[in-house]
Amino acid sequence: MRNHLVENYGELLNVDGSLREPGWSTSLVQHYDRKAIKASKFRIKEWDYYLVLSQDYGVAFTVSDCGYLGLHSVSFLDFKTPSETTKTVIQPFPMGKLKMPSHSDKGNVHYSDKNLSIDYIKTQGERRIICSCKNFKDGNDFKCDIKLSQPPMDTMVIATPWKEDKKAFYYNQKINCMRADGYFTLGGMKYTFDPATDFGTLDWGRGVWTYDNTWYWGSGNCIIDGKPFGFNIGYGFGDTSAASENILFYDGKAHKLDDVYFNIPESSFTDPWTFTSSDGRFEMDFTPIIDRSANIDLKVLASIQHQVFGRITGKAVLDDGTVLEIKDMLMFAEKVHNKY
């Protein structure tokens, strides 16, 4: 696969609404402007998803404006039990009312109703997540105040078109290796994050999708030889002939990968998987812990999701040939099929 590095430092879209330059970059060098989209506003999709993990537990937050509906959620992951709890609020026809920022480094995100409140607050070098959710689990409320540090470092940005619709595009940034500090409370318990060992990841997305899509996505962060290590892997979404989204991060620098394959057993998502790669630079055994699954099938609208958390063991190879040995690293990998 070609991995075209974007050289166009300017607008994301042409005047006809098509992508000016598909490919990847290490920052948001192209400018997203909602007003430049030529597709129906019902089809515009904008979201910010955060995942924060320790070795024993984690939390995830979504604020999204998907045109005719908004999906806002909080998840608690317990890797010891193991178990997961997710609360989702469906907001009808947000249609841009959330005013999602056009850049991940500028502007805050806010959603609130009588039961759920989520704030993402961006300051220089830091992201803050403040959330409260009433009656989240067993009658108990959920609250959190988490800070993610973001020093200057490479990220994964990809601009992806669809062959079948020139007005459809996917502009996405994944930010790995953000050290996590702070806490959340649930059921009389206070859970804390330690920036020496715990990390957060951001999935920032803007675009217009086609109706029926299946994608694969995986990510993880840890410390190797005293330095932050993370990765983003995925495929299946749009026309990725210009570039893949597969990448390693080590000590703040990006190391681009070619194709990575999710070898999911037909027997069950919780049986062992493997990850293999076309360039031999990402070879892993994956042992699942939790399958955070959801199955919504309304015929015209459908979402079948399997977000599987577990641990990998294997090797990752940097651009200079350095082999990093991975042992029991916590990560997630998902397969999602959406029709909407």
Residue pairs with C-beta under 8 A, 6 or more apart in sequence:
1 240
1 241
1 243
1 244
1 258
1 259
1 278
2 241
2 242
2 243
3 23
3 24
3 243
3 244
3 256
3 258
4 22
4 23
4 24
4 242
4 243
5 23
5 24
5 25
5 243
6 21
6 23
6 24
6 25
6 29
6 30
6 157
6 159
7 21
8 20
8 21
8 29
8 30
9 29
9 30
10 20
10 30
10 31
11 20
11 30
11 31
11 33
11 36
12 19
12 20
12 30
12 31
12 32
12 33
12 36
12 159
12 169
12 171
13 19
13 20
13 33
13 36
13 37
13 38
13 169
14 20
16 38
16 166
16 167
17 36
17 37
17 38
17 39
17 166
17 167
18 161
18 166
18 167
18 169
19 159
19 160
19 161
19 169
20 30
21 30
21 159
22 159
22 160
22 161
22 239
22 241
22 242
22 243
23 158
23 159
23 242
23 243
24 156
24 157
24 158
24 159
24 242
24 243
24 244
24 245
24 247
24 256
25 157
26 154
26 155
26 156
26 157
26 254
27 154
27 155
27 157
28 103
28 104
28 105
28 157
28 173
29 157
30 159
30 171
31 102
31 103
32 102
32 103
32 171
32 206
33 102
34 44
34 46
34 96
34 102
34 206
37 44
37 167
37 208
38 167
39 165
39 167
39 168
39 208
40 67
41 67
41 95
41 96
42 67
42 68
42 95
43 67
43 168
43 208
43 209
44 65
44 66
44 67
44 96
44 207
44 208
45 64
45 65
45 66
45 67
45 205
45 206
45 207
45 208
45 209
46 64
46 65
46 66
46 98
46 100
46 205
46 206
46 207
47 62
47 63
47 64
47 65
47 66
47 71
47 100
47 203
47 204
47 205
48 62
48 63
48 64
48 100
48 104
48 109
48 120
48 202
48 203
48 204
48 205
49 60
49 61
49 62
49 64
49 202
49 203
49 204
49 205
50 60
50 61
50 120
50 127
50 129
50 148
50 200
50 201
50 202
50 203
51 58
51 59
51 60
51 200
51 201
51 203
51 219
51 332
52 58
52 59
52 60
52 129
52 146
52 148
52 180
52 193
52 198
52 199
52 200
52 201
53 77
53 180
53 198
53 199
53 200
53 221
53 330
54 180
54 191
54 193
54 194
54 197
54 198
55 79
55 197
55 198
55 330
56 78
56 79
56 80
57 76
57 77
57 78
57 79
57 80
57 191
58 76
58 77
58 79
58 309
59 74
59 75
59 76
59 77
59 144
59 146
59 184
60 73
60 74
60 75
60 77
61 73
61 74
61 75
61 118
61 120
61 129
61 131
62 71
62 72
62 73
63 70
63 72
63 98
63 100
63 109
63 111
63 118
63 120
64 70
64 71
64 72
65 94
65 95
65 96
65 97
65 98
65 100
66 94
66 340
67 93
67 94
67 95
68 92
68 93
68 95
69 90
69 91
69 92
69 93
69 94
69 340
70 89
70 90
70 91
70 92
70 94
70 98
70 111
71 88
71 89
71 90
71 91
72 88
72 89
72 91
72 111
72 116
72 118
73 86
73 87
73 88
73 89
74 86
74 87
74 116
74 118
74 131
74 133
74 136
74 142
75 84
75 85
75 86
75 87
75 292
76 84
76 85
76 86
76 136
76 137
76 142
76 184
76 186
77 84
77 290
77 292
77 309
78 84
79 289
79 290
79 309
79 330
82 289
82 290
83 290
84 290
84 292
85 136
85 137
86 292
86 294
87 116
87 133
87 136
87 142
89 113
89 115
89 116
91 111
91 113
98 109
98 110
98 111
100 109
100 206
101 107
101 108
101 109
101 122
102 206
104 122
104 173
104 175
104 202
104 204
105 122
106 122
107 122
108 119
108 120
108 121
108 122
109 118
109 119
109 120
110 118
110 119
110 120
111 117
111 118
112 118
114 134
115 133
115 134
115 135
116 131
116 132
116 133
116 134
117 130
117 131
117 132
117 133
118 129
118 130
118 131
119 128
119 129
119 130
119 131
120 127
120 128
120 129
121 127
121 128
121 129
121 130
122 128
125 149
125 150
125 151
126 147
126 148
126 149
126 150
127 147
127 148
127 150
127 178
127 200
127 202
128 145
128 146
128 147
128 148
129 144
129 145
129 146
129 147
129 148
129 182
130 144
130 145
130 146
131 142
131 143
131 144
131 184
132 141
132 142
132 143
132 144
133 141
133 142
133 143
134 141
135 141
136 142
136 186
137 186
137 187
138 187
140 186
140 187
140 188
141 186
142 184
142 185
142 186
143 184
143 185
143 186
144 182
144 183
144 184
144 185
145 182
145 183
145 184
146 180
146 181
146 182
146 183
146 184
146 193
146 200
147 180
147 181
147 182
148 178
148 179
148 180
148 181
148 200
148 202
149 178
149 179
149 181
149 195
150 175
150 178
151 252
152 252
153 177
153 249
153 252
153 253
154 249
154 252
154 253
154 254
155 173
155 174
155 175
155 176
155 254
156 173
156 174
156 175
156 176
156 232
156 245
156 247
156 254
157 171
157 172
157 173
157 174
158 170
158 171
158 172
158 240
158 243
158 245
159 169
159 170
159 171
159 242
160 169
160 170
160 171
160 172
160 237
160 238
160 239
160 240
160 242
161 168
161 169
161 170
161 238
161 239
162 168
162 169
162 209
162 210
162 238
162 239
163 239
164 210
165 210
167 208
168 207
168 208
168 209
168 210
168 238
169 207
169 208
169 238
170 205
170 207
170 209
170 237
170 238
171 205
171 206
171 207
172 203
172 204
172 205
172 206
172 207
172 245
173 202
173 203
173 204
173 205
174 201
174 202
174 203
174 204
174 219
174 232
174 245
175 201
175 202
175 204
176 199
176 201
176 219
176 221
176 230
176 231
176 232
176 249
177 199
177 221
177 228
177 229
177 230
177 249
177 252
178 199
178 200
178 201
178 202
179 195
179 196
179 198
179 199
179 200
179 228
180 193
180 194
180 195
180 198
180 199
180 200
181 193
181 194
181 195
182 192
182 193
183 190
183 191
183 192
183 193
184 190
184 191
185 191
196 223
197 223
199 221
199 222
199 228
199 230
201 219
201 221
201 230
209 238
209 338
211 339
211 340
212 338
212 339
213 236
213 237
213 238
213 337
213 338
214 236
214 335
214 336
214 337
214 338
215 234
215 235
215 236
215 237
215 335
215 336
216 233
216 234
216 235
216 236
216 262
216 333
216 334
216 335
217 232
217 233
217 234
217 333
217 334
217 336
218 231
218 232
218 233
218 234
218 262
218 275
218 331
218 332
218 333
218 334
219 230
219 231
219 232
219 233
219 331
219 332
220 230
220 231
220 312
220 329
220 330
220 331
220 332
221 228
221 229
221 230
222 228
222 229
222 230
222 326
222 329
222 330
223 229
224 250
224 324
224 326
227 250
227 251
228 249
228 250
228 251
228 252
229 248
229 249
229 250
229 316
229 324
230 248
230 249
231 246
231 247
231 248
231 249
231 282
231 316
231 331
232 245
232 246
232 247
232 249
233 245
233 246
233 247
233 257
233 260
233 262
233 275
233 282
233 333
234 244
234 245
234 246
234 260
235 244
235 245
235 246
235 259
235 260
235 261
244 257
244 258
244 259
244 260
246 256
246 257
246 258
246 259
246 260
246 277
246 282
247 254
247 255
247 256
247 257
248 254
248 255
248 257
248 281
248 282
248 316
248 318
249 255
250 318
250 324
255 318
255 319
256 319
257 277
257 279
257 281
257 282
258 277
258 278
258 279
258 281
259 277
259 278
259 279
260 275
260 276
260 277
260 278
260 282
261 275
261 276
261 277
261 278
262 273
262 275
262 333
262 335
263 273
263 274
263 275
263 276
264 273
264 335
265 271
265 272
265 273
269 288
269 291
269 293
269 306
269 308
269 335
270 288
270 291
270 308
271 288
272 285
272 286
272 287
272 288
273 285
273 286
273 288
273 308
273 310
273 333
274 283
274 284
274 285
274 286
275 282
275 283
275 284
275 286
275 312
275 314
275 333
276 282
276 283
277 283
280 317
281 316
281 317
282 314
282 315
282 316
282 317
283 314
283 315
284 312
284 313
284 314
284 315
284 326
285 312
285 313
285 314
286 310
286 311
286 312
286 331
286 333
287 310
287 311
287 312
287 313
288 308
288 309
288 310
289 309
289 310
289 311
290 308
290 309
290 310
291 306
291 307
291 308
292 305
292 306
292 307
292 308
292 309
293 305
293 306
293 307
294 303
294 304
294 305
295 303
295 304
295 305
296 302
296 303
296 304
297 304
300 339
301 339
301 340
302 337
302 338
302 339
302 340
303 336
303 337
303 338
303 339
303 340
304 336
304 337
304 338
305 334
305 335
305 336
305 337
306 334
306 335
306 336
307 332
307 333
307 334
307 336
308 332
308 333
308 334
309 330
309 331
309 332
310 330
310 331
310 332
310 333
311 328
311 329
311 330
311 331
312 326
312 328
312 329
312 331
313 326
313 327
313 328
313 329
314 326
315 323
315 324
315 325
315 326
316 323
316 324
316 326
317 323
317 324
318 324
